[in-house]
Amino acid sequence: MINDVEIDLVEEILKLKKQKNAVILAHYYQMGEIQDIADFIGDSLQLAQQAQKANADIILFSGVHFMAETAKILNPTKKVIVPDLNAGCSLADSCPADKFAEFKAQHPDAVVISYINCTAEVKALSDIICTSSNAVKIVESVPEDKPIIFAPDKNLGRYIIKKTGRQMILWNGVCEVHEKFSLQKILQLKIQHPDALLIAHPECEEDVLNHADFIGSTSALLKFVQENNAQKFIVATETGILHQMQKHCPERTFIPAPPNNTCACNECPYMKLNTLEKIYEALKNEQPEIFMSEELIEKAKKPLLKMLELSK
C-alpha cells in the first residue's frame, strides 16, 4: 500500500522499469521477493561484471551502499539509484579511508589488495580489488617478492593466506554477520543432523571454517549444493542465499547456521533495509541517487578494472 492506495508493487515496478529503461541488480542476500523481480542476481563479482555491461539508462542496485558505488564507478554516465541510502555495510565501516591511508603509509612497498566490501575512498587507495570468488587468483597474480596488504576482512585474509601460503599484512576488519556464527551451536546441529554438510563463506571465523565441508563465495556455495549429492546442508552465511538454494534444489534441506545469541544475526540488517515498496519509490522518483566526484571515480575505477581483467 502506497499513500493508502492499494497497488500491485511487483506489477508497478515492472512497468516503471520498462518506462525508464532501468535494470534491477540484486545481491543474493536480498529478501526473496526482491530477488524474484531482479533482472540479475549474483554475488559481488557477478554484480560488478553485470554492472560493467549494463545496457540501461538507470541502474537500481538492491544491495548495500558499496555495491551501488561500484556500479556508479563502472558506469559514471548512468544514473545509479538505491532503495535505501542507509543500507551500509559493517565491514566497509570497519575500514575508514583516513585510517587506512595511515596504515598503507606504514608499508610503502606493499601491493594493496582490497576486498570489494569497502568504500569508494578505500578502493581509490588500492592497487587491485578482489571478491571472495577471485581473491585467491588475485593474490597469486602478485609477484612473490612483493609484500601484500589485504583489507578490510581479516577472516577472508587468513583464509587466503592458508590457501596460497602467501603472508599478507591484514587490516583488522570483520563482517558482523559472519563473525557471529556459533561453532558450539553448529556442532550441536551436526549431531542432530549427522548427514548434513557444513558449507561456509570465507568471511566466517577460522574455527567455523576449520569444521566446514566446503568453503566458498556465495555463488560457489550455491553451485556446490546444486552439484553435491547430499540432502542436507548447514549454511554459514547470510540467510538470503537460502532462497536461491531452495529454488534450485526444492527437494533438499537447508539449515541456517545459528548465531551465538538469540538475535537474527545471520541476517544482514543493512541488506534487509531494502523492500519492494522502497524499490517502487526509488524507480518512481529516480532517487536516492549515488553521487561521487569524477576524481574519486577515476581513482577507484583503476583497481576495479584490474580485478575484472584478471577475472576473465
N, C-alpha and C positions, 0 to 999 in steps of 0.2 A: 504494500500500500504506500503510495506517494501522495503526501498532502491530502490524506483522507479519501483518495481516489483509488479504487481497486484496479490494478493493471497487471498484465502478464509480463513480469520482468524479463523473462527469457525472450519472449517474442519482441518486446520493445528494444532490448539490447541488440538483437539480431537485425532489426530494422535500422537502428541508428548506425550500427557497424557498416551496413551496406550504403546508407545515405552519405556517410562521411568518409568512405573508403578507409576504414580503420581495421586494424588487425589486433586481436587479443592474444597476448602471450601470457601463460600462467605457469608457475612453478608447481612441481609435484606436491609441495606442502600446502597448497591452497585447499579450501574446502571442496568436496567432491562436486557440488553443484557448479562451482566456478570452473573446475577442470572440464566439466562436461560441455561448457559453452565456448571454451577457448579454441582458437584456430590452431594453436600449437602449445603442447605442454612438454616440459622437459626439466632436466637438471641445469645447473648454471652454465656448463659448457654448451649444451644443446641450445639453450636460450640465447646465449651470446652469438652462436653461429646463425641462429634464425633471425636475430635482430640485425645482423650484418647484411642479410639479403632480403629484409622485409620490403615488400612492394606495396606500400600503403602510404597515405598522407599522414595518418595518425597511428601511433603505436600505443595501445593501452597495455601497460605492464602490471599484471596482477601477481605480485610477489612482495619483495621488500625493496627499500629505497636504493640500495647499492645496485640492484639488478636493473632498475629503471635508469639509473645513472649510466650504467654500461650500455644500455640501448641508445641513450642520447649521445654518448661519446662516439659510438659506431655509426650513428645517423644524425649528425649535427643539424641537418637541414629539415628534419622531420619533427613534427610535434609529438613529444612523448608525455603521456599523462598517466596518472596512477589513481587508484580508487581512494587511497588514504595516505597523505603525506607522513602521518605518524607511524606508518609501517616501517620501522627501522630494523636494526639487527644488533643483538648483543655482542656478537663477535666483532663487527665493524666498529662498534662503540668502544670496544676494549683496546683499540689502537688509534689514539688521537694523532693526527698528522704532525703536530708540532713536536710531540714526544717521540714519534717515530723518526722524525728528521734528526733529532739529537742522537738517538740510538744508531741510526745509519752513519752519522758522522764519526762515531767511535770505531767504526770498521770500514775505513775509506776504500779498502781494496776488495771488499766483498761484492759479489753479484747479488742484487736484491730480487728475490722471488716472492711475490705477494699472492696469497690466496685471493681469489676473486671476491670473497666476502670481506671487502674493505671499502672505504670511501674513495671517491674520485681523487681526493687530495693524496691519499696514500698510494693509489695507483700511479699518480704522477711522480712519486718518489721512487718508483720501482723500475727494474730493468725488464722483467718478464712477469706476466700474470699466469696463474695456474688455477685449475679447479681440481676437485678430488678425482675426477675422471682421468686427468692427464698429468697430475703432479709428479708421478714417478718419471714419466717421459721428459717432462720439462727439466727436472733436476738432473737427470742423466745427460741432458744436452749441454750442460755447463762443463767446461774443461775441468779435469780432476784437480788441477793445481790451483783452481780459483776457489777461495772461501765463499760461502753462501750464507746470506741472511734469509731466513724464512719467516714470514709473518702472514697473518697475525695468529693463526691457530697452532698452539704448541702440541696438541694431541695429534693433529694431522702431521705436523713436522716430525714428531717422534716416530710415527708410523712410517714415514718416508725414509727416515734415517735407517730404520730396521730393514726396510725393503731394498734400499740401494747401497747401504754401507757408507754413504757419504755423511760426514759430520757437518752439521749446519748450526749456525747461531740462531736460536729460536727467540722470537718475541713471545712474551708471556700473555697470550690471549686465549680465550675459550668461547665456545658456544654454550649458552646457558641451558639449552635443551639437551645437548649431547653429553654434557658433563654430569648430569644428574641421574643417569640411569643407575639403579641399584644392582650391583653384582650379586648381593645376597638374595634379593628377590628373584633375579633372573635364574640363579642356580636352583631356587625352590621351584620355579616354573619348569625347569629342565627335569626335576624329579617327578613332577606331576605329569609332564609330557615327555617321556624319555625318547620318543620317536621324533621330536621336534628338533629342527636345526636352528641354531642361533646365527642370525645374519646381522651385521653391524656396519654402520658408517664409520670411516676412519677418524671422524671428529670425536668419537667416543673415547673415554679414558682407557688407558693401557690395560687395566685389569679386566675390563669388559672385552677388549679386543683379543686378549690372550685366551679367552674361552670361546671365541667365535668360530663357527664352522666355515664362515665366509665373510670377508671384509671387502666392501666396495662402495663406490659412489652411489647416489640414489638410483641412477639409471642402471648401474651394474647390479644392484640388489634386485631391481625389477626383472632384469634379464635372467638372473640366477634362478629366481623362483619359477620362471616360465620353463626353464630348461632342466631343472632338477626334478628327480622323481619323488622326493619327499612330499608328504601330505600335510605336514605341519611346520610352521616357521615362527620363531620368536624374532620379532623385528625391532632392532635397536636403532631407530632413527625417528624423525618426526612422523607422526601418525598419518599425515596427508597421503603418503605413498601407498598406504593400505587400500585406498580407493581404487588405484590402478591395479594393484596386485589382485584384488578381489574381482575386478572386471575381467582381467586376463585369465585368471585361474579360479573360477567360481566354485570349483569342487575342493579347493584347498582351504586349510585353516590358517589364519594369520593372527598371531597374538602380539599385541604391542608390548614391548619390554617396559616393565614398570619403573617409575622414578623412585628416588629414595625417600619420598614422603607421600602424603595423600593428595597432593595437588595434581593438576593435569600438566605436569612439567614435561611430558613427552609431546606436548603441543606447543608450537612456537606462538606466543601471544601476539607477536607482530604480524606473522603470516595470517593469523585468524582475524585481524582487524578488517581485512577486505571482505566485502559482501556483494551479492548481486545488486542490491539497492545502490551501493556506492559506485559500482561499475556503471549502472544506468545513469546516475547523476554525472559521473565523470565524462561519459560519452556525450551526454546531452549538452553539458556546459563546456566541454573540452578543457577541463581543469579538475584537480590540481595539475599543473604542468611542471616538468623538470627543466630548470634553467641552470646553465653553467657558463662561465666565461670562455671565450674562444681559446684563450691561453691555456686554461685548465684542460679543456677538451683535447687540445693538441698534445699536451704533455702526457695525459692519461691514455691517449689512443695508441701511442707507440708500443708500450709493453703489452697492451691487449692484442694488437696486430701481430706481435711476435708470437704470442700464445696461439693465436688462430692459425698462423702459418705453420707452426710446429705441430699442430693438432690435425693437419690434413692427412 
